[in-house]
Amino acid sequence: MGRAIMIVVVMALLMGACSGREFDVGGRKGWAANPAEPFSLWAERNRFQVNDTLVFRFNKGEDSVLVVEEKGYRECNTSKAITRLEDGNSTFLLSREGPFFFISGVAHRCQAGEKLAIVVLSSRHRFAPSPSPSLPPSAATPETGSASTQAAPLKRLVSALVLHGALRTFLL
């Protein structure tokens, strides 16, 4: 019976590790110029890993998100986009480790702070427990969380149980 539970726990952990988490960029306000909290501070509060997804919400036709090189990010250069996200409920899969740079497709909005730089952790950090994305108390609403980010405490518990079981097996 104990081994069956351990197998279920390990499988749940592995499925969670492959699926990644979903992050709503900008929280409740979404992808917007003059954000209440600079996107750089939002990014610093989170840990991004391979297979996580960023969700950009904005008014379709009024804005867009451009994936750019670092120079395009620094200069708010909208003419050399690697990828363009325009549907207003756009998702971007973080498919590799390293830096990613996002800017508004409208230059003056980028200059007003609508840009984001993140770093995706290397895959060797994949199984390290990471904190669930947190919001300032005033912004914490059911609209800004997602099922995948709310499951973080369960993932930490599963990780601890797996580690305990692995250690116990190793020591026996």
Beta strands, then each sheet from edge to edge (+ up, - down):
strand 1: 22-24
strand 2: 48-49
strand 3: 53-57
strand 4: 65-68
strand 5: 83-85
strand 6: 89-93
strand 7: 98-104
strand 8: 115-121
sheet 1: 1+ 3+ 6-
sheet 2: 2+ 8+ 7- 4+ 5-
end
